[in-house]
Amino acid sequence: MNYFELFNLAESYSVDKTQLNEHYQTLQRLTHPDGFASSSEAEKAIALQKNAMVNDAYHVLKSPLARAEYLLELRGFSINHESQTLQDRSFLMKQMELREMLDDAAQCSDPFAAIESISQEIDDTQRDLFSQLESQLEGEMWESSADSIRKLKFLVKLSAEVELLEERLDDL
């Protein structure tokens, strides 16, 4: 089932989060397994399956990156994470530079300031890419959208590495 249809939303990158949350709450009430406690095993299994689909759909539509990727899938475009590489050399060089800065941050006199600087640069780049992605999706520029999604996935992974380093330093 199409996740947008399930939540009675237009197939669009822009989603009314209030409407999404309201529909989620309604669907949760209708499909939650607790509501089927006295039902047959088959009905319980169906309810569990439907509830899992509602939860999956909600998490995809709630996340701007997952929602964008899902929209591309609906249009027949695959991101091809494993087989498709980024061709934007300047972006890749910037990622390498940020990773080197992150590697060096722990040895800085003020590692948290260094990490904050890296984190701010990542956040700024993500904000720009999400804005670009929205325009690309609205303009039905699927290949460009796929490239933006790939770039954003790089940044999400780098953000997770930043958080891990912060946690490690906090524990010292």
C-alpha positions in Angstrom: 0.0 0.0 0.0 1.1 3.5 -0.8 2.1 5.2 2.5 0.7 8.6 1.4 -2.7 7.0 0.6 -2.7 5.2 4.0 -2.4 8.5 5.8 -4.7 10.3 3.4 -1.9 12.7 2.3 -0.9 14.0 -1.1 2.1 12.4 -2.7 4.5 15.3 -2.0 7.7 16.0 -0.2 5.9 18.7 1.8 3.8 17.0 4.4 1.4 18.5 6.9 2.9 17.1 10.1 -0.2 17.8 12.2 -2.3 15.9 9.7 0.3 13.1 9.6 0.3 12.8 13.4 -3.5 12.9 13.7 -3.9 10.1 11.1 -1.2 8.1 12.8 -3.0 8.3 16.1 -6.3 7.2 14.5 -4.6 4.3 12.6 -2.8 3.3 15.8 -6.2 3.1 17.6 -7.7 1.0 14.8 -4.8 -1.4 14.4 -3.2 -1.7 17.8 -2.9 -5.4 18.8 -4.3 -4.7 22.3 -7.7 -3.9 20.7 -7.8 -7.4 19.3 -7.0 -9.3 22.6 -10.2 -11.3 22.5 -10.1 -11.9 18.7 -9.0 -15.1 16.9 -5.3 -15.8 16.4 -5.7 -15.0 12.7 -7.3 -11.6 13.4 -4.6 -10.8 15.9 -1.9 -11.7 13.3 -3.6 -9.4 10.8 -3.9 -6.6 13.3 -0.2 -7.0 14.2 0.8 -6.9 10.5 -1.4 -3.8 9.8 0.0 -2.0 12.9 3.6 -2.7 11.8 2.8 -1.3 8.4 1.3 1.8 10.0 4.4 2.3 12.1 6.7 1.8 9.1 4.7 4.2 7.0 4.7 6.8 9.8 8.4 6.7 10.3 9.1 7.0 6.6 6.7 9.9 6.1 7.9 11.6 9.3 11.6 11.7 8.2 12.3 14.2 5.4 15.2 12.0 4.0 13.2 8.7 4.1 10.2 10.5 2.7 12.2 11.8 -0.3 13.7 8.4 -0.9 10.2 6.9 -0.8 8.9 9.4 -3.3 11.7 8.5 -5.7 10.8 4.8 -5.2 7.2 5.5 -6.1 8.4 7.2 -9.3 10.5 4.1 -10.2 13.8 5.6 -9.2 16.2 3.7 -7.0 19.0 5.4 -5.0 21.3 2.4 -5.7 23.3 3.1 -2.5 25.8 0.3 -3.1 26.3 0.6 -6.9 25.8 4.3 -7.5 28.6 6.6 -6.4 28.6 10.4 -6.1 30.2 12.2 -9.0 30.5 15.6 -7.2 34.2 15.8 -6.5 34.0 19.0 -4.5 31.4 17.5 -2.2 33.5 14.4 -1.7 36.6 16.4 -1.0 34.7 18.4 1.6 33.6 15.2 3.3 37.2 14.0 3.4 38.3 17.3 4.9 35.5 17.2 7.6 36.5 13.6 8.5 40.1 14.6 8.9 39.0 17.5 11.0 36.9 15.2 13.1 39.9 12.8 13.5 42.0 15.7 14.7 39.4 17.2 17.0 40.1 14.9 19.9 43.7 16.1 20.1 42.8 19.8 20.0 43.2 22.0 23.0 39.4 22.5 23.0 38.0 19.4 21.3 34.3 20.4 22.0 34.8 23.8 20.2 36.3 21.9 17.2 33.4 19.4 17.2 30.9 22.2 17.4 32.4 23.9 14.4 32.3 20.7 12.4 28.8 20.0 13.5 27.7 23.5 12.5 29.2 23.0 9.1 27.4 19.7 8.6 24.1 21.3 9.8 24.5 24.2 7.4 25.2 21.9 4.5 22.3 19.6 5.4 19.9 22.6 5.6 21.0 23.7 2.1 20.7 20.2 0.6 17.2 19.7 2.1 16.1 23.0 0.5 17.7 22.0 -2.8 16.1 18.5 -2.5 12.6 20.0 -2.0 13.0 22.1 -5.1 14.3 19.2 -7.1 11.4 16.9 -6.0 8.9 19.6 -6.8 10.5 20.1 -10.2 10.4 16.3 -10.8 14.2 16.3 -11.2 14.6 12.7 -10.1 18.3 12.1 -10.9 19.3 15.3 -9.1 17.1 14.4 -6.2 18.8 11.0 -6.0 22.2 12.7 -5.9 21.0 15.1 -3.1 19.7 12.1 -1.1 23.1 10.3 -1.5 24.9 13.5 -0.2 22.5 13.8 2.7 23.1 10.2 3.7 26.9 10.9 3.8 26.1 13.8 6.1 23.8 11.8 8.3 26.6 9.2 8.7 29.1 11.9 9.5 26.8 13.5 12.1 26.5 10.1 13.8 30.3 9.9 13.9 30.4 13.4 15.5 28.0 12.3 18.2 30.0 9.2 18.9 33.2 11.3 19.3 31.3 13.7 21.7 30.1 10.8 23.8 33.6 9.3 23.9 35.0 12.6 25.1 32.2 13.1 27.6 33.1 9.7 29.1 36.7 10.7 29.7 
